[in-house]
Amino acid sequence: MRAIFATLLASLVVLFALLVLISEDASRLNGFGVTIHGERVSDVGDLLQAIVLRRQGRLDRETANIIAKAQQALKDDGFYSGSISGAMTASTREALRSFQEANQLNVTGSIDKDTARQLGLPQNEPAT
């Protein structure tokens, strides 16, 4: 009985820690999805990846700036309707896929060199 209680308690502690991490990065919780900087994130994997990268300091300003520029270009072209957050969310990836398909590019959902060139972005290192 103690082993079950200990396992349950440990699980609750982990869930609480995840909620704390999410609430630090999210502006609000909304139903089953999370909204970060005004943009709904429905893919838990993208959300957790963004949190981990931010905590590790690997989501640098340069990458966020490239993503924000891509979001703005996609919005200007009518492929993206979310906020310009600099975060590679599920809706940003979907907009990239739609843009790539419409422009006969390799459909990757990321900002590769061909996509960056077509969007008019700087072509240093692509953001994934």
Residue frames as qw, qx, qy, qz and C-alpha x, y, z in Angstrom:
[[0.000, 0.887, 0.463, 0.000, 0.00, 0.00, 0.00],
 [0.312, -0.787, 0.102, 0.522, 2.85, 2.39, 0.81],
 [0.423, -0.106, 0.594, 0.676, 4.49, 1.73, -2.56],
 [0.194, 0.639, 0.642, 0.376, 1.30, 2.67, -4.39],
 [0.174, -0.933, -0.251, 0.189, 0.91, 5.81, -2.29],
 [0.427, -0.580, 0.303, 0.624, 4.54, 6.79, -2.91],
 [0.369, 0.179, 0.658, 0.632, 4.16, 6.26, -6.66],
 [0.051, 0.807, 0.554, 0.198, 0.96, 8.29, -6.72],
 [0.296, -0.878, -0.071, 0.369, 2.55, 11.08, -4.71],
 [0.444, -0.334, 0.459, 0.693, 5.61, 11.16, -7.00],
 [0.284, 0.457, 0.668, 0.513, 3.34, 11.34, -10.05],
 [0.079, -0.914, -0.398, 0.011, 1.45, 14.26, -8.57],
 [0.395, -0.714, 0.156, 0.556, 4.70, 16.08, -7.83],
 [0.404, -0.016, 0.597, 0.693, 5.83, 15.63, -11.45],
 [0.132, 0.691, 0.622, 0.344, 2.49, 16.88, -12.76],
 [0.232, -0.914, -0.212, 0.256, 2.66, 19.88, -10.47],
 [0.438, -0.488, 0.340, 0.674, 6.20, 20.68, -11.66],
 [0.320, 0.282, 0.655, 0.624, 5.08, 20.52, -15.31],
 [0.016, -0.851, -0.509, -0.128, 2.16, 22.82, -14.57],
 [0.342, -0.810, 0.007, 0.477, 4.50, 25.31, -12.92],
 [0.413, -0.206, 0.515, 0.722, 6.82, 25.26, -15.93],
 [0.194, 0.526, 0.672, 0.485, 3.92, 25.70, -18.34],
 [0.135, -0.901, -0.406, 0.073, 2.32, 28.49, -16.31],
 [0.394, -0.619, 0.154, 0.661, 5.63, 30.41, -16.26],
 [0.244, -0.101, 0.597, 0.757, 5.75, 30.39, -20.07],
 [0.020, 0.533, 0.749, 0.394, 2.04, 30.64, -20.81],
 [0.116, -0.225, 0.082, -0.964, 0.04, 33.80, -20.56],
 [0.637, -0.086, 0.329, -0.691, -3.09, 31.77, -19.75],
 [0.190, 0.038, 0.978, 0.076, -4.52, 28.28, -19.78],
 [0.528, 0.220, -0.088, -0.816, -7.51, 27.93, -22.07],
 [0.920, 0.108, -0.043, -0.375, -9.49, 24.68, -22.01],
 [0.955, -0.097, 0.209, 0.187, -7.36, 21.77, -23.20],
 [0.655, 0.534, -0.009, 0.534, -4.92, 23.96, -25.15],
 [0.487, -0.587, -0.121, 0.636, -2.36, 26.43, -23.92],
 [0.354, 0.895, 0.138, 0.234, -1.90, 29.96, -25.17],
 [0.633, -0.359, 0.038, 0.684, 1.62, 31.38, -25.26],
 [0.132, -0.336, 0.173, 0.916, 1.97, 35.08, -26.06],
 [0.499, 0.420, 0.077, -0.754, -1.52, 35.09, -27.53],
 [0.542, 0.328, -0.643, -0.431, -1.05, 32.03, -29.75],
 [0.882, -0.190, 0.248, -0.352, -2.83, 28.76, -29.05],
 [0.157, 0.471, -0.865, -0.071, -0.49, 25.78, -28.86],
 [0.886, -0.072, 0.024, -0.458, -2.34, 22.52, -29.37],
 [0.847, 0.255, -0.445, 0.142, 0.65, 20.24, -29.86],
 [0.699, -0.708, 0.095, 0.011, 1.97, 19.28, -26.42],
 [0.856, 0.006, 0.125, 0.502, 5.25, 18.12, -27.98],
 [0.361, 0.639, 0.064, 0.676, 5.93, 21.58, -29.46],
 [0.389, -0.848, 0.003, -0.359, 5.03, 23.21, -26.15],
 [0.834, -0.510, 0.125, 0.169, 7.31, 20.98, -24.09],
 [0.755, 0.240, 0.116, 0.599, 10.13, 21.33, -26.62],
 [0.131, 0.783, 0.031, 0.607, 9.87, 25.13, -26.47],
 [0.586, -0.784, 0.076, -0.191, 9.90, 25.06, -22.66],
 [0.892, -0.258, 0.139, 0.344, 12.92, 22.75, -22.51],
 [0.607, 0.442, 0.105, 0.652, 14.86, 24.75, -25.10],
 [0.107, -0.856, -0.001, -0.505, 14.07, 27.99, -23.30],
 [0.736, -0.667, 0.110, -0.023, 15.18, 26.51, -19.97],
 [0.858, -0.093, 0.194, 0.466, 18.42, 25.28, -21.53],
 [0.099, -0.774, 0.165, 0.603, 19.09, 28.68, -23.10],
 [0.432, -0.018, 0.719, 0.544, 19.15, 27.11, -26.58],
 [0.265, 0.765, 0.550, 0.204, 16.20, 29.10, -27.92],
 [0.388, -0.283, -0.008, 0.877, 18.28, 32.17, -28.68],
 [0.217, 0.693, 0.189, -0.662, 17.11, 35.57, -29.84],
 [0.100, 0.407, -0.617, -0.665, 18.48, 35.07, -33.34],
 [0.007, -0.174, -0.960, -0.218, 16.41, 31.93, -33.93],
 [0.105, 0.631, 0.657, -0.399, 13.30, 33.53, -32.42],
 [0.123, 0.625, -0.118, -0.762, 13.89, 36.58, -34.64],
 [0.091, 0.172, -0.797, -0.572, 14.07, 34.42, -37.79],
 [0.010, 0.396, 0.918, -0.018, 10.90, 32.58, -36.80],
 [0.106, 0.680, 0.397, -0.607, 9.13, 35.90, -36.10],
 [0.137, 0.485, -0.407, -0.762, 10.18, 37.22, -39.53],
 [0.077, -0.060, -0.925, -0.367, 8.88, 34.03, -41.14],
 [0.055, 0.546, 0.777, -0.307, 5.60, 34.34, -39.22],
 [0.145, 0.655, 0.091, -0.736, 5.22, 37.94, -40.43],
 [0.143, 0.317, -0.661, -0.665, 5.99, 37.00, -44.05],
 [0.047, -0.241, -0.960, -0.131, 3.55, 34.08, -43.87],
 [0.094, 0.629, 0.580, -0.509, 0.92, 36.37, -42.35],
 [0.144, 0.561, -0.212, -0.787, 1.50, 38.97, -45.09],
 [0.205, 0.175, -0.800, -0.535, 1.01, 36.24, -47.70],
 [0.711, -0.124, -0.079, -0.687, -2.17, 34.95, -46.02],
 [0.687, 0.082, -0.722, -0.001, -0.80, 31.61, -44.80],
 [0.425, -0.151, -0.685, 0.572, -0.60, 32.43, -41.07],
 [0.283, -0.717, -0.296, -0.565, -3.13, 34.05, -38.76],
 [0.699, -0.518, -0.384, 0.310, -1.49, 33.63, -35.35],
 [0.228, -0.961, 0.090, 0.126, 0.53, 36.12, -33.36],
 [0.584, 0.640, -0.384, 0.320, 4.10, 37.02, -34.22],
 [0.739, -0.658, 0.108, -0.092, 5.69, 35.26, -31.24],
 [0.188, 0.712, -0.675, 0.047, 8.99, 33.90, -32.56],
 [0.547, -0.224, 0.775, -0.222, 7.99, 30.42, -31.32],
 [0.321, 0.181, -0.801, -0.471, 7.86, 27.47, -33.70],
 [0.550, 0.057, 0.598, -0.580, 4.36, 26.30, -32.84],
 [0.472, 0.260, 0.835, 0.113, 2.10, 23.80, -34.56],
 [0.400, 0.825, 0.347, -0.197, 0.24, 26.60, -36.37],
 [0.026, 0.808, -0.428, -0.404, 3.55, 28.06, -37.61],
 [0.338, -0.216, 0.870, 0.286, 4.61, 24.64, -38.92],
 [0.472, 0.527, 0.706, -0.029, 1.24, 24.19, -40.64],
 [0.272, 0.905, 0.031, -0.327, 1.53, 27.63, -42.26],
 [0.131, -0.624, 0.664, 0.391, 5.03, 26.75, -43.46],
 [0.443, 0.097, 0.875, 0.170, 3.74, 23.47, -44.95],
 [0.432, 0.747, 0.482, -0.153, 0.93, 25.30, -46.77],
 [0.115, 0.886, -0.252, -0.372, 3.35, 27.94, -48.07],
 [0.274, -0.423, 0.796, 0.335, 5.82, 25.31, -49.22],
 [0.488, 0.339, 0.801, 0.078, 3.12, 23.31, -50.98],
 [0.358, 0.859, 0.286, -0.230, 1.72, 26.42, -52.71],
 [0.126, 0.877, -0.382, -0.264, 5.22, 27.38, -53.92],
 [0.930, 0.297, -0.218, 0.004, 6.25, 23.86, -55.05],
 [0.025, 0.680, -0.661, 0.315, 8.93, 23.64, -52.36],
 [0.488, -0.001, -0.854, 0.178, 9.95, 20.56, -50.38],
 [0.565, -0.618, -0.154, -0.523, 7.21, 20.31, -47.71],
 [0.528, 0.117, -0.679, 0.496, 9.09, 20.12, -44.40],
 [0.472, -0.792, -0.370, -0.112, 7.20, 22.44, -42.05],
 [0.592, -0.568, -0.021, 0.572, 10.51, 24.09, -41.19],
 [0.220, 0.944, -0.106, -0.223, 12.40, 27.11, -42.42],
 [0.811, -0.032, 0.353, 0.465, 14.89, 25.49, -44.77],
 [0.295, -0.334, 0.294, 0.846, 17.08, 27.44, -47.20],
 [0.067, 0.323, 0.681, 0.654, 14.61, 27.31, -50.11],
 [0.219, -0.766, -0.604, -0.020, 11.73, 28.42, -47.89],
 [0.354, -0.659, -0.111, 0.655, 13.80, 31.22, -46.34],
 [0.227, -0.095, 0.457, 0.854, 14.77, 32.44, -49.81],
 [0.057, -0.504, -0.711, -0.487, 11.14, 32.32, -51.03],
 [0.317, -0.804, -0.477, 0.157, 9.98, 34.22, -47.91],
 [0.262, 0.815, -0.086, 0.510, 12.76, 36.81, -48.36],
 [0.682, -0.728, 0.057, 0.020, 14.46, 35.94, -45.08],
 [0.017, -0.773, 0.633, 0.016, 18.17, 36.10, -44.23],
 [0.939, 0.159, -0.274, -0.133, 19.77, 32.82, -45.23],
 [0.086, -0.639, 0.714, -0.274, 22.29, 32.23, -42.49],
 [0.022, 0.050, -0.989, 0.138, 21.14, 29.15, -40.57],
 [0.481, -0.341, -0.542, -0.599, 17.63, 27.78, -41.01],
 [0.378, -0.228, 0.587, -0.678, 15.33, 27.56, -37.99],
 [0.245, -0.108, -0.946, -0.183, 13.58, 24.25, -37.40]]
